[in-house]
Amino acid sequence: MSGDRRNDSAEGSTSRSAATTSTGNHQHQQQAAPLSRYESQKRRDWNTFGQYLRNQAPPVSLSQCNFNHVLDFLRYLDQFGKTKVHLHSCAFFGQPEPPAHCTCPLRQAWGSLDALIGRLRAAYEEHGGSPETNPFGNGAIRVYLREIKECQAKARGIPYKKKKKKRNQIKATDETKASKQAA
């Protein structure tokens, strides 16, 4: 019987060491290629959106998902926002630094939503979706984000300034070079 115990314990230790080895290899693989912050966020956002679709009544499959589901998701996320957006009726509407607190709602910041849509758009295509059918790239999403941006800018009293495109800077540089050569 003692021989049987040794075999059992030997088998158990072999099983444990094999499990440790496979776990160790798995951990080593994860450490070898850690995800970037962007990739981690993209994965988390994709999983959150998938969970949102599954929680719909009735659940929505990814193949049935359209821009309306994306807009609903963005509106749903508003409740978790941390950016104060003053209402038109608020005494502090349009003031960049209000002197007191108010009861205006907290919303998702435009920049956060814009970045989220960018990550979800990329994740959709990485998961086999075609760019032509990507609900995150739909024009209605861009219009919604533009409206949010303008609304938040007015509420804060700080307009967003467009960044100059590099193309204009290149043209200006070329024109400067041409005028110097002509002179």
PyMOL commands that set and color helices and strands:
alter all, ss='L'
color gray80, all
select helices_A, chain A and resi 2-32+37-54+62-64+67-80+110-126+131-133+135-137+139-156+166-182
alter helices_A, ss='H'
color red, helices_A
select strands_A, chain A and resi 83-84+106-107
alter strands_A, ss='S'
color yellow, strands_A
deselect
rebuild
show_as cartoon
